Amino acid sequence: MEKVVVITGASGSMGSAATKMLAAKGFKIIMACRNLSKAASVRDIILHDVPEAELELAELRLDSFASIRDFASSLDGRALYGLFNNAGVMPKDYSLTEDGFEQTIAVNYLGPFLLTHLLLPNLESDGHVVNMISLTCNHVKEPSDFINVRPEGYRQLHNYAQSKLALMYFSIELARREPDLNVNVSDPGVVSSNMIDLGRWFDPIADAVFKPLCKRPEEGALPAVNALLSDRSMQLFRGNGSEPLPEKFMERRIASAALWEQTEQLLKEKKQLYI
């Protein structure tokens, strides 16, 4: 029986690395990407290195609820081994999606929340969900009303960190509510990628200082691959190992439950969830 994994942002640096590693292990990968032309080029590169890889392209824009619903519908009940919510953004400037939400929170949190909910019927009874977090989530307060951030309150790094903290809370609450699933988070560490745009004057400085310290995409993707292969749940995967989710997040039961309810209600109001 084929084992199918959906990877969002599979044409990016870490997404493509995870795709290649899992394909080499015999998994069929649905590369869910916003740019199918770029995804096709990445697929061809992977097939050159892993000729036996089974790779399927699918369009998915996490900044569009309609696109997320279309993607989920296109799977038409297909059984999934796993879902890797890998895609993420950290835009320099404030902007709204077509649904009226700030881009960072839409792509990094609301999109994965909705996508995961819609794919729950597809995930096998012991299916795997892996959410990509970031060490930045250790340095921000509770994500209170960050979903409705205004232009004057937008701070690039801060809002990115809050979106990742929200994804951590979502992971904890999903594991509690869906005990048969294997739900884990992966922290890639500091990885060389083109996601960060701090401005033309600062980027050359950041490249000179940080890039020598950055991990290769393959190193950053390894924790997520290990998480997808694991039969454990509620673990934080980083480096070559894993550990239970940090207690400081686990003990915030009220906060994680409240954020879940707030998000669920918001999506119901947008007629995206019918629970």
Phi, psi and omega in degrees: 000131182290146176251116186253131178236131173267127176239117177278147182064036186288351178267355178280181186298306181284325178298317179290325178295316178295319178301313181296316182295317181289323178297322179294339178267004175098005178280146171270128186249128169265109182275099184268106189224154179279333182245100185290332178295313177296319180298322179296321178295317179295318178303316182296323178296316180296318180296330176295321182274328181231080187302332182275001183298138175255105186234130181238132180265141176212139179280133177208121174248111183286352176267013180223115178299323180297318179296320179297315179295319179298318180297312181299319179295326182294338180284338169048050175080006179299137179287135180243135171286320185199165176227125177248105177280086187261324187301142178200156178224158174215071185293146180290323185248152177289134173205157181253149174278174178296341179267358174092020180244151177300140189303315184298310183291329180293311184284320187274337184229301184298318179300307177300323178300309181294314181301314181298315178301315183292334182265359179305319178295336181278331184289134179298162186305328177247036182295170186239131173237125178237126179250132180276115177255198181207148178299343180295338183291349177283350191240021177230159180278181180307137178282080186290276182251032184293340180298328184254035182301140179261163181306319183289343180258005184279126174229121190310299184293320182296314182291326175298313181298320179294323178296325179284327174295318177299321179292326174297312178299318178300318180298315180297313183290323177298317179297324179289322184275337180235072187296341179280344179277152169265107183246120181221166175238152177235139177244111184285346188080201180269112186243141176289115179209175180257020183285326188272128176231102183260005179113149186300324184285334185262332185304316178299324178293314180299319179300315183294323185277314192263329186299324177297339181267352186281150174279159172285154180306323179298323178290322179291329181279338185304315179302321179293319178297315178299322180294320179292331180275346186279149174259012176264164181226161179058045179242150172257116179260129174205152186061226179259004185228192179211164178208159177302151178306140184306136183301327183296335174271321182297326184282352179270055185300317182295318182295316182291321178293320180295319179295319177302310182297319179298315182292317179300316180296319179300316181289328175295318179297328177276005180059038178256336178238141177231080186248000000 
